[in-house]
Structures are given as structure tokens and as C-alpha cells.
Amino acid sequence: MQQEKPLKQSRIQVESDLNTISEVLPWFEQFSISVLPQQFCWQCQIALIEGFTNAVRHAHQHLPQTTTIELELKLFAHCLEIRIWDQGKPFDLQAKLESLFQEDCDPLEKEGGRGLMFIKELTDEMFYQRLSDQRNCLLMRKLR
């Protein structure tokens, strides 16, 4: 079976610095403008921002600011895929999500974990894996 080709795709690579969100947001907006409904676009943008900031704050916490993060958008007829590659130490996404959803407190009052909870709620699928090149890839998929 042949893989479906994306209708549109784009990649960007930025340094591991929260200030580079000023590059990431216009890149996302340029990609999504006039192609995606506003509500859909807003949800994907939040998931992208949360995934990116998690990579900077957690995955690259002990790495030089010059360490790069790569982001990719792929638009298909049925969904938008967002991929974020980081170079940090891997973690068990499913175990982390389970522990966050089992806690008996308001997630908005917590300091950590909110980003993953937002991503989980705003996307239809979320995967995280360690690749053979020693990078990690967060894949988020939002159905159209």
C-alpha cells in the first residue's frame, strides 16, 4: 500500500530558545492561513506551542541553547500532522500521561504537566518515540 502524499508540508529548524517562538508562530500561521478553519488552526497552534516549549524546557533543559529543534507540518485531506524532534533524553509519554490524569487535583493549578494534558485534549493522536539517530519525535495528529 502506497503512503498518502501530503497536500502541503513545511519544515523549520530553530535553536532551543523560547524566544524562537517568534519564528515558529509566523511559520505556522503562514502554513495554515486560508487552508484551515480558525478553530482547528487555533487548537493545532496551541498543541504546537506546548510541544515546542516542552522540548525547550524539559528535553533540552541541560543542553546548549544552540541545540536545534526541528518542526514539521504535513497537511493531508483527513488531518494535520505536527512533528517535533528534540535531542534530549527520552521519557515514557504514556506513563507520564497516566500519572497526570490520575492525580487528584486541578491540572491548571499544577506547575508541570499541563502542556501534555493540553496536547492530549486538543489532538486526536499523540505519539512519542526515540529514533535510531538518538533524537526523539513527538507526533501530534488532528483529524479534519
N, CA, C and O atoms as a MOPAC input file, in Angstrom:
PM7 MOZYME 1SCF
protein

 N      0.83300 1    -1.17900 1     0.00000 1
 C      0.00000 1     0.00000 1     0.00000 1
 C      0.88500 1     1.25200 1     0.00000 1
 O      1.80200 1     1.37100 1     0.81200 1
 N      0.61000 1     2.14900 1    -0.88700 1
 C      1.39200 1     3.37600 1    -1.01100 1
 C      0.93100 1     4.39700 1     0.02900 1
 O     -0.26500 1     4.56000 1     0.27100 1
 N      1.89300 1     5.07400 1     0.63400 1
 C      1.55100 1     6.10400 1     1.62100 1
 C      0.94300 1     7.31300 1     0.94200 1
 O      1.33700 1     7.69700 1    -0.15900 1
 N     -0.02500 1     7.90400 1     1.62500 1
 C     -0.67700 1     9.10600 1     1.11200 1
 C      0.31500 1    10.26600 1     1.08400 1
 O      1.08800 1    10.46000 1     2.02200 1
 N      0.28200 1    11.02500 1     0.00700 1
 C      1.14300 1    12.20400 1    -0.09800 1
 C      0.44100 1    13.38800 1     0.55300 1
 O     -0.77100 1    13.55200 1     0.40800 1
 N      1.20000 1    14.21400 1     1.27300 1
 C      0.58200 1    15.39800 1     1.87800 1
 C      0.16900 1    16.41500 1     0.82100 1
 O      0.80500 1    16.53400 1    -0.22700 1
 N     -0.89400 1    17.13900 1     1.10800 1
 C     -1.34000 1    18.22300 1     0.24100 1
 C     -0.39400 1    19.41500 1     0.34600 1
 O     -0.21400 1    20.18200 1    -0.60000 1
 N      0.20200 1    19.54100 1     1.52600 1
 C      1.10200 1    20.65600 1     1.80800 1
 C      2.00300 1    20.22300 1     2.94900 1
 O      1.57700 1    19.48900 1     3.84100 1
 N      3.25600 1    20.68000 1     2.92000 1
 C      4.16600 1    20.37600 1     4.03200 1
 C      5.21700 1    21.45800 1     4.16600 1
 O      5.52600 1    22.17700 1     3.21500 1
 N      5.76400 1    21.55800 1     5.37700 1
 C      6.78800 1    22.55700 1     5.64900 1
 C      7.60400 1    22.12100 1     6.86300 1
 O      7.11000 1    21.43700 1     7.75900 1
 N      8.87600 1    22.54200 1     6.86300 1
 C      9.78900 1    22.25500 1     7.98700 1
 C     10.50400 1    23.52800 1     8.39100 1
 O     10.73800 1    24.42600 1     7.58100 1
 N     10.84200 1    23.57700 1     9.67000 1
 C     11.65100 1    24.66800 1    10.19000 1
 C     12.55800 1    24.09100 1    11.27500 1
 O     12.19100 1    23.14300 1    11.97000 1
 N     13.73300 1    24.67400 1    11.40600 1
 C     14.67100 1    24.28000 1    12.44400 1
 C     15.04600 1    25.54100 1    13.20400 1
 O     15.41700 1    26.54800 1    12.60100 1
 N     14.94800 1    25.48600 1    14.53100 1
 C     15.24600 1    26.65100 1    15.36500 1
 C     16.10500 1    26.22300 1    16.54600 1
 O     16.16900 1    25.04400 1    16.89500 1
 N     16.75700 1    27.19500 1    17.14800 1
 C     17.54100 1    26.91600 1    18.34600 1
 C     16.61900 1    26.65300 1    19.52500 1
 O     15.45300 1    27.04900 1    19.52700 1
 N     17.15700 1    25.98700 1    20.51000 1
 C     16.41400 1    25.62800 1    21.71300 1
 C     16.33300 1    26.83200 1    22.65200 1
 O     17.02500 1    26.90900 1    23.66700 1
 N     15.47000 1    27.75600 1    22.27500 1
 C     15.31500 1    29.01600 1    22.98900 1
 C     13.85400 1    29.42300 1    22.88400 1
 O     13.30600 1    29.47000 1    21.78300 1
 N     13.22100 1    29.71400 1    24.00000 1
 C     11.80600 1    30.09600 1    23.96500 1
 C     11.56200 1    31.32900 1    23.11100 1
 O     10.45600 1    31.51300 1    22.60300 1
 N     12.56200 1    32.17000 1    22.94400 1
 C     12.40000 1    33.36300 1    22.09800 1
 C     12.21400 1    33.02400 1    20.62200 1
 O     11.71400 1    33.85100 1    19.85800 1
 N     12.61100 1    31.81500 1    20.20900 1
 C     12.43300 1    31.44900 1    18.80300 1
 C     10.97100 1    31.14900 1    18.47500 1
 O     10.63900 1    30.84800 1    17.32800 1
 N     10.10500 1    31.23100 1    19.47500 1
 C      8.66900 1    31.10700 1    19.20200 1
 C      8.25100 1    32.22000 1    18.24000 1
 O      7.25200 1    32.09700 1    17.53200 1
 N      9.03200 1    33.31700 1    18.22400 1
 C      8.75800 1    34.41900 1    17.29400 1
 C      9.04300 1    34.00900 1    15.84300 1
 O      8.62500 1    34.70300 1    14.91600 1
 N      9.73800 1    32.90700 1    15.64100 1
 C      9.93600 1    32.35000 1    14.30100 1
 C      8.92000 1    31.24100 1    14.02900 1
 O      8.42500 1    31.09500 1    12.91100 1
 N      8.62000 1    30.46800 1    15.06300 1
 C      7.74200 1    29.31200 1    14.92200 1
 C      6.30000 1    29.73600 1    14.63300 1
 O      5.65300 1    29.16000 1    13.75900 1
 N      5.79700 1    30.72600 1    15.34900 1
 C      4.39900 1    31.14800 1    15.15900 1
 C      4.11500 1    31.69400 1    13.76000 1
 O      3.13800 1    31.27000 1    13.14200 1
 N      4.92100 1    32.61200 1    13.23700 1
 C      4.67000 1    33.07000 1    11.86300 1
 C      4.78200 1    31.94200 1    10.83600 1
 O      4.04000 1    31.91900 1     9.85400 1
 N      5.69900 1    31.01800 1    11.06000 1
 C      5.84600 1    29.85800 1    10.18200 1
 C      4.55200 1    29.04800 1    10.17100 1
 O      4.06000 1    28.67200 1     9.10700 1
 N      4.00100 1    28.77900 1    11.35400 1
 C      2.74400 1    28.03000 1    11.42900 1
 C      1.59700 1    28.81000 1    10.79300 1
 O      0.79900 1    28.24500 1    10.04400 1
 N      1.51600 1    30.09500 1    11.08700 1
 C      0.42700 1    30.91100 1    10.54700 1
 C      0.49300 1    30.99100 1     9.02600 1
 O     -0.53800 1    30.93100 1     8.35700 1
 N      1.67800 1    31.12300 1     8.48600 1
 C      1.84500 1    31.16800 1     7.02800 1
 C      1.38400 1    29.85600 1     6.39400 1
 O      0.77200 1    29.85000 1     5.32500 1
 N      1.68200 1    28.76000 1     7.06100 1
 C      1.30000 1    27.43900 1     6.55600 1
 C     -0.22000 1    27.25800 1     6.59200 1
 O     -0.80600 1    26.73100 1     5.64600 1
 N     -0.84000 1    27.68600 1     7.65700 1
 C     -2.24700 1    27.36300 1     7.88900 1
 C     -3.23000 1    28.41200 1     7.37400 1
 O     -4.42000 1    28.12600 1     7.23900 1
 N     -2.75300 1    29.61200 1     7.08800 1
 C     -3.65600 1    30.69500 1     6.69800 1
 C     -4.45300 1    30.30400 1     5.45600 1
 O     -3.89500 1    29.79600 1     4.48400 1
 N     -5.70700 1    30.53500 1     5.49700 1
 C     -6.67400 1    30.29200 1     4.41000 1
 C     -6.81500 1    28.82100 1     4.02200 1
 O     -7.53500 1    28.50600 1     3.07500 1
 N     -6.14400 1    27.91700 1     4.73300 1
 C     -6.24200 1    26.49200 1     4.41800 1
 C     -7.06700 1    25.75200 1     5.47300 1
 O     -7.76600 1    24.78700 1     5.16400 1
 N     -6.97600 1    26.21600 1     6.71700 1
 C     -7.61100 1    25.51700 1     7.82700 1
 C     -8.64600 1    26.40500 1     8.51300 1
 O     -8.45700 1    27.61800 1     8.59800 1
 N     -9.73400 1    25.81600 1     9.00000 1
 C    -10.71900 1    26.59800 1     9.76200 1
 C    -10.08200 1    27.19000 1    11.01700 1
 O     -9.15200 1    26.61400 1    11.58200 1
 N    -10.58000 1    28.32500 1    11.44100 1
 C     -9.97800 1    29.07200 1    12.54400 1
 C     -9.88700 1    28.25300 1    13.83600 1
 O     -8.82800 1    28.22800 1    14.46300 1
 N    -10.94800 1    27.59600 1    14.24200 1
 C    -10.95300 1    26.81100 1    15.48400 1
 C     -9.94300 1    25.66500 1    15.40500 1
 O     -9.19600 1    25.42600 1    16.35400 1
 N     -9.92300 1    24.97100 1    14.29700 1
 C     -8.98200 1    23.87500 1    14.06000 1
 C     -7.55400 1    24.40100 1    14.14500 1
 O     -6.69700 1    23.80600 1    14.79900 1
 N     -7.31700 1    25.51000 1    13.48300 1
 C     -5.99600 1    26.13900 1    13.44500 1
 C     -5.54800 1    26.53800 1    14.85000 1
 O     -4.40200 1    26.30600 1    15.23400 1
 N     -6.45100 1    27.13200 1    15.60300 1
 C     -6.13800 1    27.57000 1    16.97000 1
 C     -5.73000 1    26.38200 1    17.84300 1
 O     -4.75700 1    26.46900 1    18.59100 1
 N     -6.47400 1    25.26700 1    17.75100 1
 C     -6.16400 1    24.08400 1    18.55200 1
 C     -4.80200 1    23.50600 1    18.17400 1
 O     -4.02000 1    23.11900 1    19.04300 1
 N     -4.52700 1    23.45100 1    16.88300 1
 C     -3.22800 1    22.93200 1    16.42200 1
 C     -2.08700 1    23.85500 1    16.84400 1
 O     -1.00900 1    23.38600 1    17.20600 1
 N     -2.32100 1    25.15000 1    16.79700 1
 C     -1.28700 1    26.10800 1    17.19000 1
 C     -0.94400 1    25.96200 1    18.67100 1
 O      0.22700 1    26.02200 1    19.04400 1
 N     -1.94400 1    25.77400 1    19.50700 1
 C     -1.68200 1    25.57200 1    20.93800 1
 C     -0.89000 1    24.28600 1    21.15500 1
 O      0.06400 1    24.27000 1    21.93400 1
 N     -1.27700 1    23.20300 1    20.47200 1
 C     -0.54800 1    21.93700 1    20.60300 1
 C      0.90700 1    22.10600 1    20.15600 1
 O      1.82300 1    21.60200 1    20.80500 1
 N      1.11000 1    22.81000 1    19.05800 1
 C      2.46400 1    23.06600 1    18.56300 1
 C      3.27700 1    23.85700 1    19.58600 1
 O      4.41500 1    23.49400 1    19.88400 1
 N      2.71500 1    24.91100 1    20.11500 1
 C      3.42200 1    25.74300 1    21.09300 1
 C      3.75900 1    24.94100 1    22.34500 1
 O      4.87100 1    25.02800 1    22.86600 1
 N      2.79500 1    24.16400 1    22.82200 1
 C      3.04600 1    23.35800 1    24.02800 1
 C      4.13800 1    22.31800 1    23.77500 1
 O      5.01900 1    22.12200 1    24.61200 1
 N      4.07700 1    21.65600 1    22.62300 1
 C      5.11500 1    20.66800 1    22.29800 1
 C      6.48200 1    21.30300 1    22.17100 1
 O      7.47500 1    20.76000 1    22.65500 1
 N      6.53500 1    22.45400 1    21.52000 1
 C      7.80100 1    23.16500 1    21.35400 1
 C      8.36600 1    23.61700 1    22.69900 1
 O      9.54500 1    23.39900 1    22.98100 1
 N      7.54000 1    24.23800 1    23.52200 1
 C      8.03600 1    24.72700 1    24.81400 1
 C      8.45300 1    23.56600 1    25.71900 1
 O      9.39000 1    23.70900 1    26.50400 1
 N      7.77600 1    22.42300 1    25.62300 1
 C      8.20300 1    21.25400 1    26.39200 1
 C      9.57800 1    20.77900 1    25.93800 1
 O     10.40300 1    20.38600 1    26.76200 1
 N      9.82700 1    20.81300 1    24.63300 1
 C     11.13900 1    20.40000 1    24.12000 1
 C     12.22500 1    21.32500 1    24.65600 1
 O     13.28500 1    20.86000 1    25.07600 1
 N     11.96700 1    22.63700 1    24.64300 1
 C     12.95100 1    23.60200 1    25.13700 1
 C     13.15000 1    23.44100 1    26.64000 1
 O     14.28100 1    23.31700 1    27.10900 1
 N     12.06400 1    23.44100 1    27.39000 1
 C     12.14400 1    23.46200 1    28.86800 1
 C     12.55300 1    22.13600 1    29.48600 1
 O     13.23000 1    22.11500 1    30.51300 1
 N     12.15500 1    21.03700 1    28.87900 1
 C     12.39900 1    19.74100 1    29.50600 1
 C     13.43700 1    18.90900 1    28.74600 1
 O     14.45500 1    18.52100 1    29.32100 1
 N     13.19400 1    18.63500 1    27.48100 1
 C     14.11700 1    17.77700 1    26.73200 1
 C     15.50400 1    18.40400 1    26.60700 1
 O     16.51600 1    17.71100 1    26.71900 1
 N     15.54700 1    19.71200 1    26.37500 1
 C     16.82800 1    20.39500 1    26.16600 1
 C     17.28600 1    21.18800 1    27.38300 1
 O     18.16100 1    22.04700 1    27.28100 1
 N     16.70100 1    20.90100 1    28.51200 1
 C     16.99100 1    21.62500 1    29.75300 1
 C     18.48500 1    21.73200 1    30.05700 1
 O     18.95100 1    22.78600 1    30.48900 1
 N     19.23300 1    20.66300 1    29.83900 1
 C     20.66400 1    20.65200 1    30.17000 1
 C     21.55400 1    20.70500 1    28.93200 1
 O     22.74400 1    20.39800 1    29.00500 1
 N     20.97600 1    21.09600 1    27.79400 1
 C     21.74000 1    21.16700 1    26.55100 1
 C     21.98500 1    22.62900 1    26.18200 1
 O     21.25400 1    23.50800 1    26.63700 1
 N     23.00300 1    22.90000 1    25.36400 1
 C     23.26700 1    24.28400 1    24.94900 1
 C     22.07600 1    24.87000 1    24.18500 1
 O     21.34200 1    24.15400 1    23.50400 1
 N     21.90800 1    26.15600 1    24.31300 1
 C     20.80800 1    26.86100 1    23.64100 1
 C     20.90800 1    26.71800 1    22.11800 1
 O     19.90700 1    26.84100 1    21.41300 1
 N     22.09800 1    26.46200 1    21.62500 1
 C     22.29600 1    26.30200 1    20.17900 1
 C     21.81800 1    24.93400 1    19.66700 1
 O     21.78800 1    24.70000 1    18.45900 1
 N     21.44600 1    24.03900 1    20.58200 1
 C     20.90900 1    22.74200 1    20.17900 1
 C     19.60700 1    22.98700 1    19.42100 1
 O     18.75400 1    23.75300 1    19.86900 1
 N     19.46300 1    22.33900 1    18.28400 1
 C     18.30000 1    22.64100 1    17.44400 1
 C     17.09700 1    21.74700 1    17.74200 1
 O     17.21600 1    20.61600 1    18.21200 1
 N     15.95500 1    22.31100 1    17.44500 1
 C     14.67200 1    21.61600 1    17.47200 1
 C     14.12300 1    21.72800 1    16.05600 1
 O     14.10900 1    22.81000 1    15.47000 1
 N     13.67600 1    20.61300 1    15.51600 1
 C     13.11900 1    20.61700 1    14.17400 1
 C     11.61300 1    20.40400 1    14.27100 1
 O     11.13800 1    19.56400 1    15.03600 1
 N     10.87200 1    21.18100 1    13.48300 1
 C      9.41900 1    21.08700 1    13.46300 1
 C      8.94800 1    20.85400 1    12.03500 1
 O      9.53400 1    21.36800 1    11.08200 1
 N      7.88900 1    20.07900 1    11.90100 1
 C      7.35000 1    19.77600 1    10.58300 1
 C      5.82300 1    19.77200 1    10.63900 1
 O      5.21800 1    19.28900 1    11.59700 1
 N      5.22500 1    20.32000 1     9.59600 1
 C      3.77900 1    20.30300 1     9.41100 1
 C      3.47900 1    19.56200 1     8.11800 1
 O      4.12000 1    19.79400 1     7.09300 1
 N      2.49800 1    18.66700 1     8.17500 1
 C      2.03800 1    17.96900 1     6.97100 1
 C      0.51900 1    17.99400 1     6.97500 1
 O     -0.12300 1    17.49900 1     7.90200 1
 N     -0.03800 1    18.56900 1     5.94000 1
 C     -1.48200 1    18.63000 1     5.78800 1
 C     -1.93400 1    17.53600 1     4.83100 1
 O     -1.47800 1    17.47100 1     3.69000 1
 N     -2.82300 1    16.68900 1     5.29700 1
 C     -3.43700 1    15.64400 1     4.49300 1
 C     -4.92100 1    15.96200 1     4.35200 1
 O     -5.43800 1    16.83500 1     5.04900 1
 N     -5.59900 1    15.26900 1     3.46500 1
 C     -7.02500 1    15.50100 1     3.26800 1
 C     -7.81200 1    15.26400 1     4.55600 1
 O     -8.83100 1    15.91400 1     4.78900 1
 N     -7.34300 1    14.33500 1     5.39400 1
 C     -8.08200 1    13.95600 1     6.59500 1
 C     -7.49300 1    14.49100 1     7.90600 1
 O     -8.13100 1    14.36900 1     8.95100 1
 N     -6.29900 1    15.07700 1     7.87600 1
 C     -5.68300 1    15.50200 1     9.14000 1
 C     -4.50900 1    16.45700 1     8.91500 1
 O     -4.03500 1    16.65300 1     7.79600 1
 N     -4.06300 1    17.04000 1    10.02600 1
 C     -2.81400 1    17.79800 1    10.06900 1
 C     -1.88400 1    17.04700 1    11.00800 1
 O     -2.26600 1    16.70300 1    12.12700 1
 N     -0.67000 1    16.79500 1    10.55300 1
 C      0.34600 1    16.16900 1    11.39600 1
 C      1.38200 1    17.21400 1    11.77600 1
 O      1.84900 1    17.99200 1    10.94400 1
 N      1.72500 1    17.20700 1    13.05000 1
 C      2.77000 1    18.09000 1    13.58400 1
 C      3.82200 1    17.18000 1    14.19500 1
 O      3.51700 1    16.33400 1    15.03600 1
 N      5.06000 1    17.36200 1    13.76500 1
 C      6.16700 1    16.59000 1    14.34100 1
 C      7.17300 1    17.55500 1    14.93400 1
 O      7.47900 1    18.59700 1    14.35500 1
 N      7.68400 1    17.18800 1    16.10500 1
 C      8.71700 1    17.97100 1    16.77800 1
 C      9.82700 1    17.00900 1    17.18400 1
 O      9.59800 1    16.05700 1    17.93100 1
 N     11.04000 1    17.27200 1    16.68000 1
 C     12.19800 1    16.44700 1    17.01900 1
 C     13.07400 1    17.20300 1    18.01700 1
 O     13.42200 1    18.36600 1    17.81100 1
 N     13.42100 1    16.50800 1    19.10200 1
 C     14.34800 1    17.07800 1    20.07800 1
 C     15.52500 1    16.12600 1    20.25900 1
 O     15.50900 1    14.99700 1    19.76700 1
 N     16.54400 1    16.59700 1    20.96900 1
 C     17.76100 1    15.81000 1    21.15800 1
 C     18.00400 1    15.47800 1    22.62700 1
 O     19.12700 1    15.16000 1    23.01800 1
 N     16.96200 1    15.55100 1    23.42800 1
 C     17.08800 1    15.27600 1    24.85600 1
 C     16.98400 1    13.80100 1    25.17700 1
 O     16.94900 1    12.94800 1    24.29000 1
 N     16.93400 1    13.52300 1    26.47600 1
 C     16.75700 1    12.14800 1    26.93100 1
 C     15.28900 1    11.77100 1    26.74400 1
 O     14.40200 1    12.58500 1    26.99800 1
 N     15.03000 1    10.54000 1    26.30100 1
 C     13.64200 1    10.12900 1    26.08600 1
 C     12.90600 1     9.91600 1    27.41500 1
 O     13.52900 1     9.75800 1    28.46600 1
 N     11.57900 1     9.91600 1    27.34800 1
 C     10.76800 1     9.60700 1    28.51200 1
 C      9.56500 1     8.79500 1    28.05600 1
 O      9.28800 1     8.69800 1    26.86100 1
 N      8.85300 1     8.21400 1    29.01500 1
 C      7.69500 1     7.37600 1    28.72000 1
 C      6.44600 1     8.26000 1    28.72700 1
 O      5.89500 1     8.57100 1    29.78200 1
 N      6.01200 1     8.65600 1    27.52900 1
 C      4.87100 1     9.56200 1    27.39800 1
 C      3.60500 1     8.97100 1    28.00500 1
 O      2.89800 1     9.65600 1    28.74400 1
 N      3.31000 1     7.71800 1    27.70400 1
 C      2.07300 1     7.11200 1    28.19800 1
 C      2.05500 1     7.04400 1    29.71800 1
 O      1.03000 1     7.32300 1    30.34000 1
 N      3.17200 1     6.67800 1    30.31600 1
 C      3.24000 1     6.61400 1    31.78100 1
 C      3.05300 1     8.00600 1    32.38500 1
 O      2.36400 1     8.16000 1    33.39300 1
 N      3.66100 1     9.01000 1    31.77500 1
 C      3.52400 1    10.38900 1    32.26700 1
 C      2.07300 1    10.85200 1    32.17400 1
 O      1.55000 1    11.44100 1    33.12000 1
 N      1.42000 1    10.59000 1    31.04300 1
 C      0.01700 1    10.97900 1    30.88200 1
 C     -0.87600 1    10.26200 1    31.89300 1
 O     -1.76100 1    10.88000 1    32.48500 1
 N     -0.65500 1     8.98300 1    32.09200 1
 C     -1.45100 1     8.23200 1    33.06700 1
 C     -1.30200 1     8.81900 1    34.45700 1
 O     -2.28600 1     8.96700 1    35.18100 1
 N     -0.07300 1     9.15600 1    34.83400 1
 C      0.13600 1     9.71700 1    36.17500 1
 C     -0.52100 1    11.09100 1    36.30500 1
 O     -1.05600 1    11.42100 1    37.36300 1
 N     -0.48600 1    11.88700 1    35.25000 1
 C     -1.11500 1    13.21000 1    35.30100 1
 C     -2.62900 1    13.11000 1    35.43600 1
 O     -3.23000 1    13.85900 1    36.20600 1
 N     -3.24700 1    12.20700 1    34.70500 1
 C     -4.70000 1    12.07600 1    34.74100 1
 C     -5.19400 1    11.35900 1    36.00000 1
 O     -6.38400 1    11.42000 1    36.31100 1
 N     -4.30800 1    10.68700 1    36.72300 1
 C     -4.70100 1    10.00500 1    37.94900 1
 C     -4.58400 1    10.90300 1    39.17700 1
 O     -5.15200 1    10.59600 1    40.22500 1
 N     -3.86000 1    11.99500 1    39.05900 1
 C     -3.68000 1    12.88600 1    40.20300 1
 C     -5.00900 1    13.51000 1    40.59800 1
 O     -5.84900 1    13.81400 1    39.75100 1
 N     -5.17700 1    13.69100 1    41.88200 1
 C     -6.43700 1    14.19600 1    42.42300 1
 C     -6.33300 1    15.69100 1    42.72400 1
 O     -6.49300 1    16.12300 1    43.86500 1
 N     -6.06000 1    16.47200 1    41.67000 1
 C     -6.00700 1    17.91700 1    41.84000 1
 C     -6.33200 1    18.57800 1    40.50600 1
 O     -6.33600 1    17.93000 1    39.45900 1
 N     -6.59700 1    19.84400 1    40.56300 1
 C     -6.91100 1    20.59900 1    39.34800 1
 C     -5.62800 1    20.74700 1    38.53500 1
 O     -4.65900 1    21.32600 1    39.02600 1
 N     -5.59800 1    20.23000 1    37.28700 1
 C     -4.37000 1    20.29500 1    36.48600 1
 C     -3.92900 1    21.72400 1    36.19700 1
 O     -2.74600 1    21.96200 1    35.95200 1
 N     -4.84500 1    22.66900 1    36.22100 1
 C     -4.47000 1    24.05700 1    35.96600 1
 C     -3.73100 1    24.68200 1    37.14300 1
 O     -3.08800 1    25.72200 1    37.00000 1
 N     -3.82400 1    24.04700 1    38.30000 1
 C     -3.11100 1    24.55200 1    39.48000 1
 C     -1.71300 1    23.95600 1    39.59100 1
 O     -0.92300 1    24.38300 1    40.43300 1
 N     -1.40100 1    22.97800 1    38.75200 1
 C     -0.09400 1    22.33300 1    38.79400 1
 C      0.92800 1    23.14000 1    38.01200 1
 O      0.59000 1    23.83800 1    37.05600 1
 N      2.16700 1    23.03600 1    38.42600 1
 C      3.25500 1    23.72600 1    37.73500 1
 C      3.66200 1    22.98100 1    36.46600 1
 O      3.91400 1    23.61100 1    35.43900 1
 N      3.72900 1    21.66300 1    36.51800 1
 C      4.18600 1    20.88800 1    35.37200 1
 C      3.12000 1    19.93800 1    34.86300 1
 O      2.18800 1    19.58500 1    35.58600 1
 N      3.26600 1    19.52900 1    33.61400 1
 C      2.36600 1    18.54900 1    33.03300 1
 C      1.18000 1    19.11200 1    32.27800 1
 O      0.52300 1    18.39100 1    31.52700 1
 N      0.89700 1    20.40000 1    32.46900 1
 C     -0.26700 1    20.98600 1    31.80200 1
 C     -0.14500 1    20.93900 1    30.28500 1
 O     -1.12700 1    20.68700 1    29.58800 1
 N      1.05200 1    21.17800 1    29.77800 1
 C      1.25000 1    21.18000 1    28.33200 1
 C      0.87700 1    19.85000 1    27.70300 1
 O      0.20400 1    19.81000 1    26.67300 1
 N      1.31700 1    18.75000 1    28.32900 1
 C      0.97400 1    17.43200 1    27.80300 1
 C     -0.52800 1    17.18700 1    27.86800 1
 O     -1.10500 1    16.57400 1    26.97000 1
 N     -1.15300 1    17.66600 1    28.93000 1
 C     -2.60100 1    17.49000 1    29.05400 1
 C     -3.33600 1    18.28900 1    27.97400 1
 O     -4.30700 1    17.80600 1    27.39200 1
 N     -2.87400 1    19.49700 1    27.71300 1
 C     -3.47900 1    20.30500 1    26.64200 1
 C     -3.32700 1    19.61000 1    25.29300 1
 O     -4.28000 1    19.51900 1    24.51900 1
 N     -2.12200 1    19.12300 1    25.02200 1
 C     -1.87200 1    18.43500 1    23.75300 1
 C     -2.79900 1    17.22900 1    23.62200 1
 O     -3.41200 1    17.01900 1    22.57500 1
 N     -2.89600 1    16.44900 1    24.67700 1
 C     -3.74100 1    15.25200 1    24.66700 1
 C     -5.20000 1    15.61200 1    24.37100 1
 O     -5.87900 1    14.90800 1    23.62300 1
 N     -5.67200 1    16.70500 1    24.95800 1
 C     -7.06900 1    17.11300 1    24.77700 1
 C     -7.32400 1    17.77100 1    23.41800 1
 O     -8.42300 1    17.65800 1    22.87400 1
 N     -6.33100 1    18.44900 1    22.87300 1
 C     -6.52400 1    19.21600 1    21.63800 1
 C     -6.23900 1    18.43300 1    20.35600 1
 O     -6.62900 1    18.85800 1    19.26900 1
 N     -5.56300 1    17.29100 1    20.48100 1
 C     -5.24900 1    16.49500 1    19.30000 1
 C     -5.97600 1    15.15800 1    19.37800 1
 O     -6.47800 1    14.76500 1    20.43100 1
 N     -6.02200 1    14.47100 1    18.24800 1
 C     -6.69400 1    13.17100 1    18.20400 1
 C     -5.73700 1    12.01600 1    18.44400 1
 O     -6.13900 1    10.95500 1    18.92200 1
 N     -4.47200 1    12.22400 1    18.11300 1
 C     -3.45800 1    11.19500 1    18.34100 1
 C     -2.15700 1    11.88000 1    18.73900 1
 O     -1.83300 1    12.96900 1    18.26300 1
 N     -1.42200 1    11.21300 1    19.62500 1
 C     -0.14100 1    11.75500 1    20.07600 1
 C      0.78700 1    10.57200 1    20.34900 1
 O      0.44300 1     9.65700 1    21.09700 1
 N      1.96300 1    10.60500 1    19.73200 1
 C      2.95700 1     9.54500 1    19.89700 1
 C      4.31300 1    10.19200 1    20.17900 1
 O      4.58800 1    11.31100 1    19.74800 1
 N      5.14400 1     9.46600 1    20.90600 1
 C      6.48800 1     9.95100 1    21.21300 1
 C      7.40900 1     8.75500 1    21.11600 1
 O      7.16600 1     7.72500 1    21.74400 1
 N      8.47200 1     8.88600 1    20.32800 1
 C      9.39300 1     7.76100 1    20.20600 1
 C     10.83400 1     8.21200 1    20.06100 1
 O     11.12400 1     9.29900 1    19.56100 1
 N     11.71700 1     7.35200 1    20.51000 1
 C     13.15500 1     7.54100 1    20.35300 1
 C     13.54500 1     6.97400 1    18.99700 1
 O     13.17300 1     5.85100 1    18.65900 1
 N     14.28900 1     7.74400 1    18.22600 1
 C     14.69600 1     7.32100 1    16.89000 1
 C     16.12500 1     6.78600 1    16.90600 1
 O     16.86600 1     7.00000 1    17.86600 1
 N     16.50100 1     6.09900 1    15.85100 1
 C     17.83500 1     5.49800 1    15.77300 1
 C     18.94200 1     6.54600 1    15.72500 1
 O     20.09000 1     6.24000 1    16.04900 1
 N     18.61700 1     7.79100 1    15.32100 1
 C     19.62700 1     8.85100 1    15.28500 1
 C     19.75800 1     9.57700 1    16.63300 1
 O     20.35600 1    10.65000 1    16.71400 1
 N     19.19300 1     8.97800 1    17.68200 1
 C     19.26300 1     9.48900 1    19.05300 1
 C     18.44900 1    10.77600 1    19.26300 1
 O     18.67600 1    11.51300 1    20.22200 1
 N     17.51600 1    11.02900 1    18.36900 1
 C     16.56600 1    12.13000 1    18.57200 1
 C     15.24200 1    11.51400 1    18.99900 1
 O     15.01100 1    10.31500 1    18.84100 1
 N     14.38700 1    12.35700 1    19.53800 1
 C     13.03200 1    11.96300 1    19.90500 1
 C     12.07600 1    12.68600 1    18.98300 1
 O     12.34100 1    13.81100 1    18.55800 1
 N     10.97100 1    12.04500 1    18.67600 1
 C      9.96200 1    12.68200 1    17.82000 1
 C      8.60600 1    12.62400 1    18.50900 1
 O      8.11000 1    11.55300 1    18.86100 1
 N      8.02200 1    13.80100 1    18.69300 1
 C      6.64600 1    13.92300 1    19.16500 1
 C      5.78600 1    14.11900 1    17.93000 1
 O      5.96200 1    15.08900 1    17.19200 1
 N      4.85600 1    13.20000 1    17.70300 1
 C      3.93300 1    13.29700 1    16.57700 1
 C      2.53700 1    13.57900 1    17.13100 1
 O      2.02300 1    12.83900 1    17.96900 1
 N      1.94400 1    14.65400 1    16.64700 1
 C      0.58300 1    15.01200 1    17.03600 1
 C     -0.24800 1    15.03000 1    15.75500 1
 O      0.17600 1    15.57700 1    14.73700 1
 N     -1.42100 1    14.43200 1    15.81600 1
 C     -2.29000 1    14.35900 1    14.64900 1
 C     -3.67400 1    14.87900 1    15.03200 1
 O     -4.27100 1    14.42900 1    16.01000 1
 N     -4.17400 1    15.83900 1    14.24300 1
 C     -5.50500 1    16.41600 1    14.45500 1
 C     -6.33400 1    16.10100 1    13.21800 1
 O     -5.99700 1    16.51900 1    12.11000 1
 N     -7.41900 1    15.36100 1    13.41500 1
 C     -8.29200 1    14.99600 1    12.29200 1
 C     -9.11000 1    16.19600 1    11.85100 1
 O     -9.52900 1    17.02100 1    12.66300 1
 N     -9.32900 1    16.27400 1    10.54000 1
 C    -10.09500 1    17.39600 1     9.97200 1
 C    -11.56100 1    17.04200 1     9.86200 1
 O    -12.36100 1    17.85900 1     9.40700 1

